[in-house]
Amino acid sequence: MAASLRIDFVSDVACPGCVIGLRSLKQALDAVGPDVVAEIHFQPFELNPDMPAEGENTFEHVQKKYGSTQERSAAARQAIRESGNALGFNFNYGPESRIWNTFDAHRLLHWAGIEGRQLQLKEALFRANFTDQLSTSDHEVLAKAAAAAGLDEKKARAILASGEYSDEVRQEEMVWRHRGIHAVPSVVFNQRWMIQGGHPPQVFEQAIRQIIAGTATEARA
């Protein structure tokens, strides 16, 4: 009999490591196959909650926030590109790449969860941000991503215009902060075991197999 597995994937649309983590997690679940029935719930986290709507140049932001040199930043982006390519995802970083505010994207993701299309929207938003280099604070971009995910575009536009689900997203963010989540991706299995970071598929596969076998080390998030 297949084991049930709840997965809370705490992440931000602006997080490249979250793309790697999600791709790796999906490959791990495919490798485990019918031994597990997994439900992925995407939980909101904002890396840059004070980011203005117009965003900020990626290198300038990383330099200001982390003190990174241009050389280190370029090397990090190249490593991300290579990891993405290995997992079938295209990071199109360039000199004009920007980091955007993601709060409205999280509001749409909350709605997508209600509609059962959260994974599809998450992937569409990652593509819009990192592959197409589009603004995740632009309502036009967000509405088109919702349509690409199989959601009602007209309803998406109405949600974006109204501020609907703002309180719910804020509450969810607070819950996960209170649980000690300060970095993403944070992947929490059955509300007991957590893996942080964009690890390769083998790391997630091993953890899942240990959890369903009952041999995982206790680590509460």
C-alpha positions as CSV (number, residue, x, y, z in Angstrom):
1,M,0.0,0.0,0.0
2,A,1.4,3.4,-1.0
3,A,2.4,5.8,1.8
4,S,0.8,9.2,2.1
5,L,3.2,12.1,2.2
6,R,2.4,15.8,2.8
7,I,5.1,18.1,1.5
8,D,5.1,21.8,2.5
9,F,7.4,23.6,0.0
10,V,8.2,27.0,1.5
11,S,9.6,29.1,-1.2
12,D,9.7,32.4,-3.2
13,V,9.2,33.0,-6.9
14,A,12.4,35.1,-6.8
15,C,14.5,32.2,-5.5
16,P,16.6,30.3,-8.1
17,G,17.4,27.6,-5.5
18,C,13.7,27.0,-5.2
19,V,13.5,26.1,-8.9
20,I,16.3,23.6,-8.4
21,G,14.7,22.2,-5.2
22,L,11.3,21.8,-6.9
23,R,12.8,20.1,-9.9
24,S,14.8,17.8,-7.8
25,L,11.9,17.0,-5.5
26,K,9.7,16.1,-8.5
27,Q,12.4,13.8,-9.9
28,A,12.8,12.2,-6.5
29,L,9.1,11.5,-6.3
30,D,9.1,10.0,-9.8
31,A,12.0,7.7,-8.7
32,V,10.1,6.5,-5.7
33,G,7.1,5.9,-7.9
34,P,3.9,4.2,-6.6
35,D,5.4,3.6,-3.2
36,V,4.2,7.1,-2.2
37,V,1.3,9.4,-2.8
38,A,2.5,12.9,-2.3
39,E,0.6,16.2,-1.9
40,I,2.7,19.3,-2.4
41,H,1.5,22.5,-0.7
42,F,3.4,25.7,-1.7
43,Q,3.8,28.0,1.3
44,P,4.7,31.7,0.9
45,F,8.1,33.3,1.7
46,E,9.3,36.7,0.5
47,L,13.1,37.1,0.2
48,N,12.6,40.8,-0.4
49,P,9.3,41.9,1.0
50,D,10.3,45.6,0.7
51,M,11.3,45.4,-3.0
52,P,9.5,48.1,-5.0
53,A,7.3,47.2,-8.0
54,E,10.0,48.3,-10.5
55,G,12.4,45.8,-9.0
56,E,16.2,46.0,-8.8
57,N,19.1,44.9,-11.0
58,T,20.1,41.4,-9.9
59,F,23.8,42.1,-9.6
60,E,23.3,45.4,-7.9
61,H,20.9,43.8,-5.4
62,V,23.2,40.9,-4.6
63,Q,26.2,43.3,-4.2
64,K,24.2,45.5,-1.8
65,K,22.6,42.7,0.2
66,Y,25.5,40.2,0.4
67,G,28.6,42.2,-0.5
68,S,29.2,40.0,-3.5
69,T,31.7,41.0,-6.2
70,Q,30.8,40.9,-9.8
71,E,33.0,37.9,-10.3
72,R,31.5,35.9,-7.5
73,S,28.0,36.9,-8.6
74,A,28.7,35.8,-12.2
75,A,30.1,32.5,-11.0
76,A,27.1,31.9,-8.8
77,R,24.7,32.6,-11.7
78,Q,26.7,30.2,-14.0
79,A,26.5,27.4,-11.4
80,I,22.7,28.0,-11.2
81,R,22.5,27.8,-15.0
82,E,24.3,24.5,-15.0
83,S,22.2,23.1,-12.2
84,G,19.0,24.2,-14.1
85,N,20.2,22.7,-17.4
86,A,20.8,19.4,-15.7
87,L,17.2,19.4,-14.4
88,G,15.6,20.7,-17.6
89,F,15.2,24.3,-16.6
90,N,16.6,27.3,-18.5
91,F,17.9,30.3,-16.5
92,N,18.3,33.2,-18.9
93,Y,20.4,35.5,-16.7
94,G,21.8,38.6,-18.3
95,P,23.2,42.0,-17.4
96,E,19.7,43.5,-17.2
97,S,18.2,40.7,-15.1
98,R,16.1,42.1,-12.2
99,I,14.6,40.9,-8.9
100,W,11.0,41.8,-8.5
101,N,8.5,42.0,-5.7
102,T,6.6,38.7,-5.4
103,F,3.7,39.4,-3.0
104,D,1.0,39.4,-5.7
105,A,2.4,36.2,-7.1
106,H,1.9,34.6,-3.7
107,R,-1.7,35.8,-3.6
108,L,-2.3,34.1,-6.9
109,L,-0.6,30.9,-5.6
110,H,-2.9,30.9,-2.6
111,W,-5.9,31.0,-5.0
112,A,-4.3,28.4,-7.2
113,G,-4.1,26.1,-4.2
114,I,-7.9,26.4,-3.7
115,E,-8.4,25.6,-7.4
116,G,-6.0,22.6,-7.4
117,R,-3.5,24.2,-9.8
118,Q,-0.8,25.4,-7.5
119,L,2.1,23.3,-8.9
120,Q,1.2,24.4,-12.5
121,L,1.1,28.1,-11.5
122,K,4.4,27.8,-9.5
123,E,6.1,26.4,-12.5
124,A,4.6,29.0,-14.8
125,L,5.8,31.8,-12.5
126,F,9.3,30.3,-12.4
127,R,9.4,30.3,-16.2
128,A,8.1,33.9,-16.4
129,N,10.7,35.1,-13.9
130,F,13.9,33.2,-14.8
131,T,13.4,32.0,-18.3
132,D,11.4,34.8,-19.9
133,Q,12.9,37.5,-17.6
134,L,9.5,39.1,-17.0
135,S,8.3,41.0,-13.9
136,T,6.5,39.0,-11.3
137,S,5.0,42.2,-9.9
138,D,3.4,43.0,-13.3
139,H,-0.3,42.1,-13.2
140,E,-0.3,41.4,-16.9
141,V,2.5,38.9,-16.6
142,L,0.8,37.2,-13.6
143,A,-2.5,36.9,-15.3
144,K,-0.9,35.3,-18.3
145,A,1.0,32.9,-16.0
146,A,-2.3,32.0,-14.4
147,A,-3.9,31.3,-17.8
148,A,-0.8,29.2,-18.8
149,A,-1.4,27.2,-15.6
150,G,-5.0,26.4,-16.6
151,L,-6.6,29.0,-14.4
152,D,-9.3,31.5,-15.2
153,E,-7.4,34.5,-16.5
154,K,-10.4,36.9,-15.9
155,K,-10.7,35.7,-12.3
156,A,-6.9,36.1,-11.8
157,R,-7.1,39.7,-13.0
158,A,-10.0,40.4,-10.6
159,I,-8.0,38.9,-7.7
160,L,-4.9,41.0,-8.6
161,A,-7.0,44.2,-8.8
162,S,-8.8,43.6,-5.5
163,G,-6.0,42.6,-3.1
164,E,-7.9,39.4,-2.3
165,Y,-6.0,36.8,-0.2
166,S,-3.5,39.4,1.1
167,D,-4.4,38.6,4.7
168,E,-4.2,34.9,4.1
169,V,-0.7,35.2,2.6
170,R,0.5,37.4,5.5
171,Q,-0.8,34.9,8.0
172,E,0.8,31.9,6.3
173,E,4.2,33.8,6.1
174,M,4.0,34.5,9.8
175,V,3.2,30.8,10.6
176,W,6.3,29.6,8.8
177,R,8.5,32.3,10.3
178,H,7.3,31.3,13.7
179,R,8.3,27.7,12.9
180,G,11.8,28.9,12.3
181,I,11.9,29.1,8.5
182,H,14.4,31.9,7.6
183,A,15.8,30.5,4.3
184,V,14.3,28.9,1.2
185,P,13.6,26.4,-0.2
186,S,12.6,24.7,3.0
187,V,10.9,21.4,2.2
188,V,8.9,19.9,5.2
189,F,7.7,16.3,5.0
190,N,4.6,15.4,7.1
191,Q,5.2,18.4,9.3
192,R,8.1,16.6,10.9
193,W,11.2,16.4,8.7
194,M,12.8,19.3,6.8
195,I,15.4,19.6,4.1
196,Q,16.6,23.1,3.3
197,G,18.3,24.1,0.0
198,G,18.2,23.3,-3.7
199,H,19.7,19.8,-3.3
200,P,20.1,17.2,-6.1
201,P,17.3,14.6,-6.6
202,Q,19.2,11.9,-4.7
203,V,19.0,13.8,-1.5
204,F,15.3,14.1,-1.6
205,E,14.8,10.5,-2.8
206,Q,16.8,9.2,0.1
207,A,14.9,11.3,2.6
208,I,11.5,10.2,1.2
209,R,12.5,6.5,1.2
210,Q,13.6,6.8,4.9
211,I,10.4,8.6,5.9
212,I,8.1,6.0,4.3
213,A,10.2,3.2,5.7
214,G,10.0,4.7,9.2
215,T,13.8,5.1,9.6
216,A,14.1,8.9,9.2
217,T,15.8,10.8,12.0
218,E,13.4,13.1,13.8
219,A,13.8,16.7,12.9
220,R,10.8,19.0,13.5
221,A,10.5,22.2,11.5
